[in-house]
């Protein structure tokens, strides 16, 4: 399925990067229901109660009640993402979330017949 078909099928979703789009294609291929960035979790508030920092996982799989965050971006930014994920788990222990690293993501693509060489660095 071409990217244009996916965007049309999913109502003009503008994915942040190609890996998210590929992951959505994989989920679609296997008939797994998903939502893209459906919820943001506030992590830090100012004195006036205004949200200063939030975390928005990439995908939500409603049938599994599971959020999925892809970390295929620059690996140097992983520390920041880990900090946010720890904070999310502290504040929202009931939220199930899985963090997929670049290596995990590429192995997943390869396992299900997608070309990991096409995955974003």
Biopython code that builds the backbone (N, CA, C, O; Angstrom):
import numpy as np
from Bio.PDB.StructureBuilder import StructureBuilder

atoms = [
    (1, "UNK", "N", (0.853, -1.180, 0.000)),
    (1, "UNK", "CA", (0.000, 0.000, 0.000)),
    (1, "UNK", "C", (0.895, 1.238, 0.000)),
    (1, "UNK", "O", (1.809, 1.342, 0.817)),
    (2, "UNK", "N", (0.645, 2.145, -0.881)),
    (2, "UNK", "CA", (1.434, 3.380, -0.956)),
    (2, "UNK", "C", (1.055, 4.314, 0.183)),
    (2, "UNK", "O", (-0.038, 4.224, 0.743)),
    (3, "UNK", "N", (1.973, 5.212, 0.514)),
    (3, "UNK", "CA", (1.729, 6.159, 1.606)),
    (3, "UNK", "C", (0.461, 6.965, 1.358)),
    (3, "UNK", "O", (-0.307, 7.235, 2.282)),
    (4, "UNK", "N", (0.251, 7.348, 0.099)),
    (4, "UNK", "CA", (-0.933, 8.148, -0.219)),
    (4, "UNK", "C", (-2.215, 7.380, 0.089)),
    (4, "UNK", "O", (-3.192, 7.958, 0.565)),
    (5, "UNK", "N", (-2.207, 6.064, -0.188)),
    (5, "UNK", "CA", (-3.382, 5.247, 0.097)),
    (5, "UNK", "C", (-3.636, 5.188, 1.595)),
    (5, "UNK", "O", (-4.779, 5.277, 2.042)),
    (6, "UNK", "N", (-2.566, 5.036, 2.369)),
    (6, "UNK", "CA", (-2.710, 4.970, 3.815)),
    (6, "UNK", "C", (-3.255, 6.279, 4.355)),
    (6, "UNK", "O", (-4.148, 6.280, 5.202)),
    (7, "UNK", "N", (-2.724, 7.388, 3.872)),
    (7, "UNK", "CA", (-3.189, 8.682, 4.353)),
    (7, "UNK", "C", (-4.666, 8.878, 4.022)),
    (7, "UNK", "O", (-5.419, 9.402, 4.844)),
    (8, "UNK", "N", (-5.082, 8.469, 2.848)),
    (8, "UNK", "CA", (-6.478, 8.592, 2.468)),
    (8, "UNK", "C", (-7.334, 7.659, 3.317)),
    (8, "UNK", "O", (-8.384, 8.055, 3.823)),
    (9, "UNK", "N", (-6.880, 6.426, 3.468)),
    (9, "UNK", "CA", (-7.630, 5.434, 4.238)),
    (9, "UNK", "C", (-7.790, 5.870, 5.685)),
    (9, "UNK", "O", (-8.837, 5.630, 6.286)),
    (10, "UNK", "N", (-6.803, 6.487, 6.240)),
    (10, "UNK", "CA", (-6.818, 6.868, 7.642)),
    (10, "UNK", "C", (-7.222, 8.324, 7.860)),
    (10, "UNK", "O", (-6.957, 8.881, 8.925)),
    (11, "UNK", "N", (-7.845, 8.934, 6.889)),
    (11, "UNK", "CA", (-8.381, 10.277, 7.085)),
    (11, "UNK", "C", (-7.326, 11.356, 7.185)),
    (11, "UNK", "O", (-7.382, 12.215, 8.065)),
    (12, "UNK", "N", (-6.358, 11.307, 6.273)),
    (12, "UNK", "CA", (-5.340, 12.362, 6.205)),
    (12, "UNK", "C", (-4.463, 12.455, 7.448)),
    (12, "UNK", "O", (-4.173, 13.554, 7.922)),
    (13, "UNK", "N", (-4.045, 11.323, 7.972)),
    (13, "UNK", "CA", (-3.132, 11.327, 9.117)),
    (13, "UNK", "C", (-1.775, 11.834, 8.662)),
    (13, "UNK", "O", (-1.230, 11.379, 7.656)),
    (14, "UNK", "N", (-1.250, 12.765, 9.403)),
    (14, "UNK", "CA", (0.091, 13.277, 9.122)),
    (14, "UNK", "C", (1.037, 12.692, 10.169)),
    (14, "UNK", "O", (1.184, 13.239, 11.263)),
    (15, "UNK", "N", (1.669, 11.584, 9.825)),
    (15, "UNK", "CA", (2.599, 10.950, 10.744)),
    (15, "UNK", "C", (3.831, 11.832, 10.912)),
    (15, "UNK", "O", (4.214, 12.571, 10.005)),
    (16, "UNK", "N", (4.441, 11.741, 12.083)),
    (16, "UNK", "CA", (5.629, 12.548, 12.374)),
    (16, "UNK", "C", (6.838, 12.068, 11.582)),
    (16, "UNK", "O", (7.728, 12.862, 11.277)),
    (17, "UNK", "N", (6.883, 10.773, 11.244)),
    (17, "UNK", "CA", (8.012, 10.260, 10.471)),
    (17, "UNK", "C", (7.613, 8.970, 9.758)),
    (17, "UNK", "O", (6.533, 8.422, 9.977)),
    (18, "UNK", "N", (8.503, 8.514, 8.914)),
    (18, "UNK", "CA", (8.208, 7.354, 8.075)),
    (18, "UNK", "C", (8.043, 6.073, 8.899)),
    (18, "UNK", "O", (7.245, 5.206, 8.542)),
    (19, "UNK", "N", (8.791, 5.951, 9.997)),
    (19, "UNK", "CA", (8.664, 4.731, 10.801)),
    (19, "UNK", "C", (7.264, 4.584, 11.368)),
    (19, "UNK", "O", (6.743, 3.470, 11.437)),
    (20, "UNK", "N", (6.651, 5.670, 11.770)),
    (20, "UNK", "CA", (5.280, 5.604, 12.276)),
    (20, "UNK", "C", (4.324, 5.152, 11.176)),
    (20, "UNK", "O", (3.419, 4.352, 11.416)),
    (21, "UNK", "N", (4.531, 5.664, 9.991)),
    (21, "UNK", "CA", (3.695, 5.274, 8.858)),
    (21, "UNK", "C", (3.857, 3.788, 8.545)),
    (21, "UNK", "O", (2.873, 3.092, 8.298)),
    (22, "UNK", "N", (5.097, 3.306, 8.556)),
    (22, "UNK", "CA", (5.359, 1.889, 8.308)),
    (22, "UNK", "C", (4.724, 1.016, 9.388)),
    (22, "UNK", "O", (4.168, -0.041, 9.090)),
    (23, "UNK", "N", (4.807, 1.461, 10.640)),
    (23, "UNK", "CA", (4.215, 0.704, 11.742)),
    (23, "UNK", "C", (2.692, 0.624, 11.559)),
    (23, "UNK", "O", (2.091, -0.425, 11.786)),
    (24, "UNK", "N", (2.085, 1.721, 11.155)),
    (24, "UNK", "CA", (0.635, 1.732, 10.895)),
    (24, "UNK", "C", (0.288, 0.756, 9.771)),
    (24, "UNK", "O", (-0.723, 0.057, 9.843)),
    (25, "UNK", "N", (1.115, 0.710, 8.746)),
    (25, "UNK", "CA", (0.884, -0.236, 7.643)),
    (25, "UNK", "C", (0.953, -1.675, 8.134)),
    (25, "UNK", "O", (0.146, -2.514, 7.734)),
    (26, "UNK", "N", (1.916, -1.956, 8.999)),
    (26, "UNK", "CA", (2.051, -3.291, 9.567)),
    (26, "UNK", "C", (0.809, -3.655, 10.380)),
    (26, "UNK", "O", (0.276, -4.757, 10.249)),
    (27, "UNK", "N", (0.356, -2.732, 11.213)),
    (27, "UNK", "CA", (-0.852, -2.964, 12.011)),
    (27, "UNK", "C", (-2.063, -3.188, 11.114)),
    (27, "UNK", "O", (-2.861, -4.093, 11.358)),
    (28, "UNK", "N", (-2.201, -2.366, 10.074)),
    (28, "UNK", "CA", (-3.310, -2.528, 9.132)),
    (28, "UNK", "C", (-3.264, -3.893, 8.455)),
    (28, "UNK", "O", (-4.284, -4.571, 8.335)),
    (29, "UNK", "N", (-2.079, -4.288, 8.017)),
    (29, "UNK", "CA", (-1.922, -5.553, 7.304)),
    (29, "UNK", "C", (-2.406, -6.728, 8.151)),
    (29, "UNK", "O", (-3.024, -7.659, 7.636)),
    (30, "UNK", "N", (-2.125, -6.678, 9.442)),
    (30, "UNK", "CA", (-2.531, -7.758, 10.330)),
    (30, "UNK", "C", (-3.874, -7.517, 11.017)),
    (30, "UNK", "O", (-4.256, -8.259, 11.921)),
    (31, "UNK", "N", (-4.583, -6.483, 10.588)),
    (31, "UNK", "CA", (-5.934, -6.236, 11.085)),
    (31, "UNK", "C", (-5.987, -5.809, 12.545)),
    (31, "UNK", "O", (-6.965, -6.077, 13.242)),
    (32, "UNK", "N", (-4.937, -5.146, 13.002)),
    (32, "UNK", "CA", (-4.882, -4.685, 14.385)),
    (32, "UNK", "C", (-5.409, -3.251, 14.442)),
    (32, "UNK", "O", (-4.864, -2.353, 13.800)),
    (33, "UNK", "N", (-6.465, -3.050, 15.209)),
    (33, "UNK", "CA", (-7.047, -1.713, 15.350)),
    (33, "UNK", "C", (-6.057, -0.799, 16.069)),
    (33, "UNK", "O", (-5.403, -1.210, 17.027)),
    (34, "UNK", "N", (-5.955, 0.439, 15.598)),
    (34, "UNK", "CA", (-5.033, 1.393, 16.220)),
    (34, "UNK", "C", (-5.553, 2.806, 16.086)),
    (34, "UNK", "O", (-6.391, 3.111, 15.236)),
    (35, "UNK", "N", (-5.033, 3.660, 16.948)),
    (35, "UNK", "CA", (-5.294, 5.100, 16.886)),
    (35, "UNK", "C", (-3.936, 5.793, 16.952)),
    (35, "UNK", "O", (-3.030, 5.342, 17.653)),
    (36, "UNK", "N", (-3.813, 6.870, 16.229)),
    (36, "UNK", "CA", (-2.553, 7.606, 16.188)),
    (36, "UNK", "C", (-2.618, 8.804, 17.138)),
    (36, "UNK", "O", (-3.470, 9.681, 16.995)),
    (37, "UNK", "N", (-1.711, 8.823, 18.101)),
    (37, "UNK", "CA", (-1.586, 9.913, 19.076)),
    (37, "UNK", "C", (-2.946, 10.379, 19.619)),
    (37, "UNK", "O", (-3.264, 11.567, 19.554)),
    (38, "UNK", "N", (-3.747, 9.447, 20.152)),
    (38, "UNK", "CA", (-5.085, 9.841, 20.585)),
    (38, "UNK", "C", (-5.142, 10.558, 21.922)),
    (38, "UNK", "O", (-6.152, 11.180, 22.251)),
    (39, "UNK", "N", (-4.059, 10.475, 22.701)),
    (39, "UNK", "CA", (-4.132, 11.012, 24.057)),
    (39, "UNK", "C", (-2.778, 11.566, 24.486)),
    (39, "UNK", "O", (-1.736, 10.963, 24.229)),
    (40, "UNK", "N", (-2.811, 12.707, 25.133)),
    (40, "UNK", "CA", (-1.610, 13.280, 25.747)),
    (40, "UNK", "C", (-1.769, 13.197, 27.259)),
    (40, "UNK", "O", (-2.833, 13.476, 27.809)),
    (41, "UNK", "N", (-0.690, 12.808, 27.906)),
    (41, "UNK", "CA", (-0.689, 12.681, 29.357)),
    (41, "UNK", "C", (0.112, 13.829, 29.960)),
    (41, "UNK", "O", (1.321, 13.906, 29.741)),
    (42, "UNK", "N", (-0.522, 14.716, 30.708)),
    (42, "UNK", "CA", (0.227, 15.794, 31.367)),
    (42, "UNK", "C", (1.243, 15.201, 32.351)),
    (42, "UNK", "O", (0.933, 14.265, 33.089)),
    (43, "UNK", "N", (2.449, 15.754, 32.349)),
    (43, "UNK", "CA", (3.521, 15.257, 33.211)),
    (43, "UNK", "C", (4.000, 16.298, 34.217)),
    (43, "UNK", "O", (4.503, 15.954, 35.287)),
    (44, "UNK", "N", (3.840, 17.568, 33.867)),
    (44, "UNK", "CA", (4.336, 18.629, 34.752)),
    (44, "UNK", "C", (3.442, 19.853, 34.578)),
    (44, "UNK", "O", (3.049, 20.214, 33.469)),
    (45, "UNK", "N", (3.135, 20.482, 35.722)),
    (45, "UNK", "CA", (2.238, 21.629, 35.720)),
    (45, "UNK", "C", (2.924, 22.839, 36.338)),
    (45, "UNK", "O", (3.796, 22.702, 37.195)),
    (46, "UNK", "N", (2.526, 24.007, 35.901)),
    (46, "UNK", "CA", (3.012, 25.248, 36.492)),
    (46, "UNK", "C", (2.215, 25.584, 37.733)),
    (46, "UNK", "O", (1.241, 24.900, 38.048)),
    (47, "UNK", "N", (2.617, 26.643, 38.454)),
    (47, "UNK", "CA", (1.916, 27.039, 39.681)),
    (47, "UNK", "C", (0.444, 27.376, 39.440)),
    (47, "UNK", "O", (-0.386, 27.256, 40.341)),
    (48, "UNK", "N", (0.135, 27.800, 38.214)),
    (48, "UNK", "CA", (-1.254, 28.152, 37.888)),
    (48, "UNK", "C", (-2.058, 26.952, 37.388)),
    (48, "UNK", "O", (-3.223, 27.096, 37.017)),
    (49, "UNK", "N", (-1.435, 25.761, 37.379)),
    (49, "UNK", "CA", (-2.129, 24.561, 36.920)),
    (49, "UNK", "C", (-1.999, 24.300, 35.434)),
    (49, "UNK", "O", (-2.475, 23.277, 34.943)),
    (50, "UNK", "N", (-1.368, 25.200, 34.714)),
    (50, "UNK", "CA", (-1.185, 25.030, 33.276)),
    (50, "UNK", "C", (-0.197, 23.896, 33.012)),
    (50, "UNK", "O", (0.828, 23.792, 33.686)),
    (51, "UNK", "N", (-0.505, 23.046, 32.029)),
    (51, "UNK", "CA", (0.375, 21.934, 31.681)),
    (51, "UNK", "C", (1.640, 22.484, 31.027)),
    (51, "UNK", "O", (1.574, 23.198, 30.027)),
    (52, "UNK", "N", (2.790, 22.144, 31.604)),
    (52, "UNK", "CA", (4.078, 22.593, 31.079)),
    (52, "UNK", "C", (4.764, 21.511, 30.245)),
    (52, "UNK", "O", (5.569, 21.809, 29.363)),
    (53, "UNK", "N", (4.436, 20.259, 30.534)),
    (53, "UNK", "CA", (5.048, 19.155, 29.809)),
    (53, "UNK", "C", (4.050, 18.014, 29.729)),
    (53, "UNK", "O", (3.325, 17.733, 30.684)),
    (54, "UNK", "N", (4.023, 17.359, 28.571)),
    (54, "UNK", "CA", (3.115, 16.233, 28.375)),
    (54, "UNK", "C", (3.820, 15.177, 27.528)),
    (54, "UNK", "O", (4.835, 15.442, 26.884)),
    (55, "UNK", "N", (3.259, 13.989, 27.550)),
    (55, "UNK", "CA", (3.780, 12.886, 26.748)),
    (55, "UNK", "C", (2.643, 12.340, 25.915)),
    (55, "UNK", "O", (1.579, 12.020, 26.446)),
    (56, "UNK", "N", (2.855, 12.230, 24.604)),
    (56, "UNK", "CA", (1.841, 11.717, 23.682)),
    (56, "UNK", "C", (2.404, 10.481, 22.992)),
    (56, "UNK", "O", (3.186, 10.605, 22.049)),
    (57, "UNK", "N", (2.018, 9.289, 23.448)),
    (57, "UNK", "CA", (2.495, 8.077, 22.790)),
    (57, "UNK", "C", (2.034, 8.034, 21.331)),
    (57, "UNK", "O", (0.982, 8.571, 20.982)),
    (58, "UNK", "N", (2.834, 7.392, 20.493)),
    (58, "UNK", "CA", (2.562, 7.362, 19.056)),
    (58, "UNK", "C", (1.274, 6.624, 18.699)),
    (58, "UNK", "O", (0.486, 7.106, 17.886)),
    (59, "UNK", "N", (1.059, 5.462, 19.301)),
    (59, "UNK", "CA", (-0.085, 4.639, 18.934)),
    (59, "UNK", "C", (-0.805, 4.124, 20.169)),
    (59, "UNK", "O", (-0.215, 3.942, 21.235)),
    (60, "UNK", "N", (-2.099, 3.897, 19.990)),
    (60, "UNK", "CA", (-2.891, 3.203, 20.995)),
    (60, "UNK", "C", (-3.563, 2.028, 20.303)),
    (60, "UNK", "O", (-4.199, 2.197, 19.263)),
    (61, "UNK", "N", (-3.423, 0.836, 20.879)),
    (61, "UNK", "CA", (-4.055, -0.368, 20.356)),
    (61, "UNK", "C", (-5.213, -0.703, 21.292)),
    (61, "UNK", "O", (-5.008, -1.348, 22.320)),
    (62, "UNK", "N", (-6.438, -0.267, 20.946)),
    (62, "UNK", "CA", (-7.571, -0.387, 21.871)),
    (62, "UNK", "C", (-7.917, -1.823, 22.258)),
    (62, "UNK", "O", (-8.331, -2.065, 23.392)),
    (63, "UNK", "N", (-7.758, -2.779, 21.346)),
    (63, "UNK", "CA", (-8.104, -4.161, 21.675)),
    (63, "UNK", "C", (-7.135, -4.753, 22.702)),
    (63, "UNK", "O", (-7.492, -5.690, 23.417)),
    (64, "UNK", "N", (-5.934, -4.223, 22.781)),
    (64, "UNK", "CA", (-4.945, -4.673, 23.761)),
    (64, "UNK", "C", (-4.831, -3.704, 24.938)),
    (64, "UNK", "O", (-4.115, -3.977, 25.902)),
    (65, "UNK", "N", (-5.526, -2.589, 24.860)),
    (65, "UNK", "CA", (-5.407, -1.515, 25.848)),
    (65, "UNK", "C", (-3.931, -1.205, 26.103)),
    (65, "UNK", "O", (-3.461, -1.215, 27.241)),
    (66, "UNK", "N", (-3.215, -0.928, 25.006)),
    (66, "UNK", "CA", (-1.774, -0.752, 25.053)),
    (66, "UNK", "C", (-1.354, 0.440, 24.192)),
    (66, "UNK", "O", (-1.784, 0.581, 23.048)),
    (67, "UNK", "N", (-0.508, 1.289, 24.765)),
    (67, "UNK", "CA", (0.109, 2.375, 24.010)),
    (67, "UNK", "C", (1.465, 1.889, 23.513)),
    (67, "UNK", "O", (2.135, 1.101, 24.180)),
    (68, "UNK", "N", (1.863, 2.364, 22.338)),
    (68, "UNK", "CA", (3.159, 2.012, 21.768)),
    (68, "UNK", "C", (3.877, 3.296, 21.380)),
    (68, "UNK", "O", (3.325, 4.152, 20.689)),
    (69, "UNK", "N", (5.107, 3.412, 21.835)),
    (69, "UNK", "CA", (5.959, 4.551, 21.490)),
    (69, "UNK", "C", (7.156, 4.023, 20.715)),
    (69, "UNK", "O", (7.860, 3.132, 21.190)),
    (70, "UNK", "N", (7.393, 4.567, 19.520)),
    (70, "UNK", "CA", (8.546, 4.190, 18.703)),
    (70, "UNK", "C", (9.697, 5.149, 18.987)),
    (70, "UNK", "O", (9.498, 6.359, 19.090)),
    (71, "UNK", "N", (10.891, 4.601, 19.110)),
    (71, "UNK", "CA", (12.066, 5.449, 19.345)),
    (71, "UNK", "C", (13.081, 5.221, 18.240)),
    (71, "UNK", "O", (14.221, 4.836, 18.502)),
    (72, "UNK", "N", (12.669, 5.459, 17.017)),
    (72, "UNK", "CA", (13.572, 5.257, 15.885)),
    (72, "UNK", "C", (14.311, 6.540, 15.535)),
    (72, "UNK", "O", (15.085, 6.573, 14.578)),
    (73, "UNK", "N", (14.078, 7.578, 16.295)),
    (73, "UNK", "CA", (14.736, 8.863, 16.054)),
    (73, "UNK", "C", (16.183, 8.795, 16.524)),
    (73, "UNK", "O", (16.689, 7.719, 16.843)),
    (74, "UNK", "N", (16.841, 9.942, 16.565)),
    (74, "UNK", "CA", (18.212, 10.017, 17.041)),
    (74, "UNK", "C", (18.312, 9.369, 18.411)),
    (74, "UNK", "O", (17.582, 9.718, 19.339)),
    (75, "UNK", "N", (19.212, 8.437, 18.517)),
    (75, "UNK", "CA", (19.350, 7.711, 19.773)),
    (75, "UNK", "C", (19.833, 8.625, 20.909)),
    (75, "UNK", "O", (19.663, 8.291, 22.082)),
    (76, "UNK", "N", (20.425, 9.762, 20.574)),
    (76, "UNK", "CA", (20.882, 10.695, 21.607)),
    (76, "UNK", "C", (19.720, 11.334, 22.364)),
    (76, "UNK", "O", (19.919, 11.888, 23.445)),
    (77, "UNK", "N", (18.519, 11.263, 21.813)),
    (77, "UNK", "CA", (17.351, 11.854, 22.464)),
    (77, "UNK", "C", (16.592, 10.860, 23.332)),
    (77, "UNK", "O", (15.576, 11.205, 23.935)),
    (78, "UNK", "N", (17.080, 9.634, 23.397)),
    (78, "UNK", "CA", (16.390, 8.582, 24.140)),
    (78, "UNK", "C", (16.301, 8.900, 25.629)),
    (78, "UNK", "O", (15.288, 8.594, 26.260)),
    (79, "UNK", "N", (17.336, 9.507, 26.204)),
    (79, "UNK", "CA", (17.324, 9.824, 27.633)),
    (79, "UNK", "C", (16.131, 10.672, 28.020)),
    (79, "UNK", "O", (15.492, 10.419, 29.042)),
    (80, "UNK", "N", (15.829, 11.658, 27.228)),
    (80, "UNK", "CA", (14.678, 12.534, 27.484)),
    (80, "UNK", "C", (13.371, 11.738, 27.434)),
    (80, "UNK", "O", (12.479, 11.916, 28.263)),
    (81, "UNK", "N", (13.289, 10.857, 26.435)),
    (81, "UNK", "CA", (12.079, 10.050, 26.299)),
    (81, "UNK", "C", (11.940, 9.090, 27.482)),
    (81, "UNK", "O", (10.835, 8.876, 27.981)),
    (82, "UNK", "N", (13.053, 8.516, 27.931)),
    (82, "UNK", "CA", (13.010, 7.623, 29.099)),
    (82, "UNK", "C", (12.527, 8.365, 30.335)),
    (82, "UNK", "O", (11.745, 7.829, 31.120)),
    (83, "UNK", "N", (12.989, 9.593, 30.508)),
    (83, "UNK", "CA", (12.564, 10.387, 31.658)),
    (83, "UNK", "C", (11.057, 10.617, 31.608)),
    (83, "UNK", "O", (10.371, 10.470, 32.619)),
    (84, "UNK", "N", (10.546, 10.973, 30.441)),
    (84, "UNK", "CA", (9.107, 11.189, 30.298)),
    (84, "UNK", "C", (8.322, 9.908, 30.551)),
    (84, "UNK", "O", (7.260, 9.932, 31.173)),
    (85, "UNK", "N", (8.846, 8.806, 30.071)),
    (85, "UNK", "CA", (8.170, 7.533, 30.265)),
    (85, "UNK", "C", (8.146, 7.137, 31.743)),
    (85, "UNK", "O", (7.133, 6.633, 32.226)),
    (86, "UNK", "N", (9.238, 7.356, 32.460)),
    (86, "UNK", "CA", (9.260, 7.078, 33.908)),
    (86, "UNK", "C", (8.222, 7.927, 34.628)),
    (86, "UNK", "O", (7.504, 7.443, 35.503)),
    (87, "UNK", "N", (8.154, 9.208, 34.246)),
    (87, "UNK", "CA", (7.191, 10.117, 34.878)),
    (87, "UNK", "C", (5.753, 9.677, 34.577)),
    (87, "UNK", "O", (4.893, 9.704, 35.458)),
    (88, "UNK", "N", (5.500, 9.276, 33.334)),
    (88, "UNK", "CA", (4.170, 8.792, 32.962)),
    (88, "UNK", "C", (3.796, 7.595, 33.826)),
    (88, "UNK", "O", (2.669, 7.519, 34.315)),
    (89, "UNK", "N", (4.715, 6.664, 34.021)),
    (89, "UNK", "CA", (4.434, 5.469, 34.824)),
    (89, "UNK", "C", (4.207, 5.815, 36.293)),
    (89, "UNK", "O", (3.425, 5.150, 36.973)),
    (90, "UNK", "N", (4.885, 6.850, 36.785)),
    (90, "UNK", "CA", (4.662, 7.293, 38.170)),
    (90, "UNK", "C", (3.262, 7.873, 38.344)),
    (90, "UNK", "O", (2.551, 7.548, 39.295)),
    (91, "UNK", "N", (2.881, 8.741, 37.400)),
    (91, "UNK", "CA", (1.603, 9.446, 37.514)),
    (91, "UNK", "C", (0.399, 8.622, 37.072)),
    (91, "UNK", "O", (-0.705, 8.803, 37.585)),
    (92, "UNK", "N", (0.615, 7.721, 36.122)),
    (92, "UNK", "CA", (-0.491, 6.949, 35.538)),
    (92, "UNK", "C", (-0.130, 5.462, 35.529)),
    (92, "UNK", "O", (0.053, 4.887, 34.456)),
    (93, "UNK", "N", (-0.025, 4.830, 36.694)),
    (93, "UNK", "CA", (0.412, 3.423, 36.751)),
    (93, "UNK", "C", (-0.529, 2.455, 36.030)),
    (93, "UNK", "O", (-0.125, 1.343, 35.689)),
    (94, "UNK", "N", (-1.755, 2.859, 35.799)),
    (94, "UNK", "CA", (-2.721, 1.997, 35.121)),
    (94, "UNK", "C", (-2.520, 1.973, 33.607)),
    (94, "UNK", "O", (-3.091, 1.121, 32.926)),
    (95, "UNK", "N", (-1.721, 2.889, 33.072)),
    (95, "UNK", "CA", (-1.503, 2.976, 31.627)),
    (95, "UNK", "C", (-0.453, 1.954, 31.204)),
    (95, "UNK", "O", (0.666, 1.940, 31.715)),
    (96, "UNK", "N", (-0.835, 1.109, 30.271)),
    (96, "UNK", "CA", (0.102, 0.122, 29.713)),
    (96, "UNK", "C", (0.766, 0.732, 28.490)),
    (96, "UNK", "O", (0.090, 1.197, 27.573)),
    (97, "UNK", "N", (2.112, 0.726, 28.481)),
    (97, "UNK", "CA", (2.846, 1.313, 27.365)),
    (97, "UNK", "C", (4.077, 0.481, 27.064)),
    (97, "UNK", "O", (4.752, -0.006, 27.971)),
    (98, "UNK", "N", (4.361, 0.323, 25.787)),
    (98, "UNK", "CA", (5.524, -0.423, 25.319)),
    (98, "UNK", "C", (6.393, 0.520, 24.500)),
    (98, "UNK", "O", (5.910, 1.195, 23.591)),
    (99, "UNK", "N", (7.658, 0.558, 24.826)),
    (99, "UNK", "CA", (8.627, 1.380, 24.110)),
    (99, "UNK", "C", (9.380, 0.485, 23.143)),
    (99, "UNK", "O", (10.023, -0.476, 23.564)),
    (100, "UNK", "N", (9.309, 0.785, 21.850)),
    (100, "UNK", "CA", (10.040, 0.028, 20.841)),
    (100, "UNK", "C", (11.250, 0.844, 20.397)),
    (100, "UNK", "O", (11.112, 1.946, 19.866)),
    (101, "UNK", "N", (12.432, 0.288, 20.622)),
    (101, "UNK", "CA", (13.670, 0.931, 20.184)),
    (101, "UNK", "C", (13.865, 0.686, 18.692)),
    (101, "UNK", "O", (13.179, -0.150, 18.104)),
    (102, "UNK", "N", (14.790, 1.405, 18.082)),
    (102, "UNK", "CA", (15.057, 1.268, 16.648)),
    (102, "UNK", "C", (15.326, -0.195, 16.296)),
    (102, "UNK", "O", (14.770, -0.706, 15.323)),
    (103, "UNK", "N", (16.169, -0.871, 17.072)),
    (103, "UNK", "CA", (16.510, -2.273, 16.804)),
    (103, "UNK", "C", (15.257, -3.152, 16.873)),
    (103, "UNK", "O", (15.040, -3.994, 16.001)),
    (104, "UNK", "N", (14.432, -2.957, 17.912)),
    (104, "UNK", "CA", (13.189, -3.727, 18.050)),
    (104, "UNK", "C", (12.281, -3.514, 16.849)),
    (104, "UNK", "O", (11.698, -4.452, 16.305)),
    (105, "UNK", "N", (12.182, -2.269, 16.458)),
    (105, "UNK", "CA", (11.317, -1.897, 15.346)),
    (105, "UNK", "C", (11.796, -2.548, 14.045)),
    (105, "UNK", "O", (10.990, -3.086, 13.286)),
    (106, "UNK", "N", (13.103, -2.499, 13.789)),
    (106, "UNK", "CA", (13.648, -3.091, 12.561)),
    (106, "UNK", "C", (13.478, -4.611, 12.558)),
    (106, "UNK", "O", (13.185, -5.200, 11.517)),
    (107, "UNK", "N", (13.661, -5.251, 13.721)),
    (107, "UNK", "CA", (13.452, -6.692, 13.817)),
    (107, "UNK", "C", (11.988, -7.048, 13.582)),
    (107, "UNK", "O", (11.687, -8.058, 12.947)),
    (108, "UNK", "N", (11.091, -6.231, 14.087)),
    (108, "UNK", "CA", (9.659, -6.450, 13.886)),
    (108, "UNK", "C", (9.308, -6.354, 12.402)),
    (108, "UNK", "O", (8.579, -7.194, 11.874)),
    (109, "UNK", "N", (9.824, -5.338, 11.742)),
    (109, "UNK", "CA", (9.575, -5.199, 10.306)),
    (109, "UNK", "C", (10.095, -6.416, 9.544)),
    (109, "UNK", "O", (9.401, -6.969, 8.692)),
    (110, "UNK", "N", (11.320, -6.826, 9.859)),
    (110, "UNK", "CA", (11.918, -7.968, 9.161)),
    (110, "UNK", "C", (11.114, -9.245, 9.410)),
    (110, "UNK", "O", (10.887, -10.029, 8.489)),
    (111, "UNK", "N", (10.690, -9.449, 10.641)),
    (111, "UNK", "CA", (9.937, -10.651, 11.010)),
    (111, "UNK", "C", (8.647, -10.771, 10.210)),
    (111, "UNK", "O", (8.236, -11.871, 9.843)),
    (112, "UNK", "N", (8.012, -9.638, 9.942)),
    (112, "UNK", "CA", (6.731, -9.669, 9.251)),
    (112, "UNK", "C", (6.824, -9.290, 7.779)),
    (112, "UNK", "O", (5.835, -8.898, 7.160)),
    (113, "UNK", "N", (8.030, -9.415, 7.229)),
    (113, "UNK", "CA", (8.188, -9.291, 5.783)),
    (113, "UNK", "C", (8.316, -7.887, 5.241)),
    (113, "UNK", "O", (8.232, -7.688, 4.029)),
    (114, "UNK", "N", (8.517, -6.903, 6.108)),
    (114, "UNK", "CA", (8.756, -5.552, 5.641)),
    (114, "UNK", "C", (10.262, -5.346, 5.600)),
    (114, "UNK", "O", (10.981, -5.981, 6.372)),
    (115, "UNK", "N", (10.752, -4.498, 4.743)),
    (115, "UNK", "CA", (12.172, -4.297, 4.570)),
    (115, "UNK", "C", (12.720, -3.342, 5.626)),
    (115, "UNK", "O", (12.448, -2.144, 5.559)),
    (116, "UNK", "N", (13.498, -3.846, 6.618)),
    (116, "UNK", "CA", (14.021, -2.962, 7.656)),
    (116, "UNK", "C", (15.029, -1.951, 7.120)),
    (116, "UNK", "O", (15.302, -0.946, 7.776)),
    (117, "UNK", "N", (15.587, -2.205, 5.933)),
    (117, "UNK", "CA", (16.524, -1.248, 5.334)),
    (117, "UNK", "C", (15.807, 0.053, 4.985)),
    (117, "UNK", "O", (16.428, 1.112, 4.894)),
    (118, "UNK", "N", (14.480, -0.042, 4.788)),
    (118, "UNK", "CA", (13.699, 1.159, 4.484)),
    (118, "UNK", "C", (13.336, 1.945, 5.738)),
    (118, "UNK", "O", (12.859, 3.076, 5.649)),
    (119, "UNK", "N", (13.561, 1.349, 6.899)),
    (119, "UNK", "CA", (13.203, 2.026, 8.161)),
    (119, "UNK", "C", (14.101, 3.239, 8.362)),
    (119, "UNK", "O", (15.285, 3.236, 8.026)),
    (120, "UNK", "N", (13.499, 4.253, 8.911)),
    (120, "UNK", "CA", (14.211, 5.517, 9.162)),
    (120, "UNK", "C", (15.364, 5.314, 10.127)),
    (120, "UNK", "O", (15.215, 4.583, 11.106)),
    (121, "UNK", "N", (16.502, 5.935, 9.886)),
    (121, "UNK", "CA", (17.605, 5.826, 10.839)),
    (121, "UNK", "C", (17.319, 6.572, 12.115)),
    (121, "UNK", "O", (18.149, 6.581, 13.025)),
]
sb = StructureBuilder()
sb.init_structure("model")
sb.init_model(0)
sb.init_chain("A")
sb.init_seg("    ")
for serial, (resi, resn, name, xyz) in enumerate(atoms, 1):
    if name == "N":
        sb.init_residue(resn, " ", resi, " ")
    sb.init_atom(name, np.array(xyz, "f"), 0.0, 1.0, " ", f" {name:<3s}", serial, name[0])
structure = sb.get_structure()
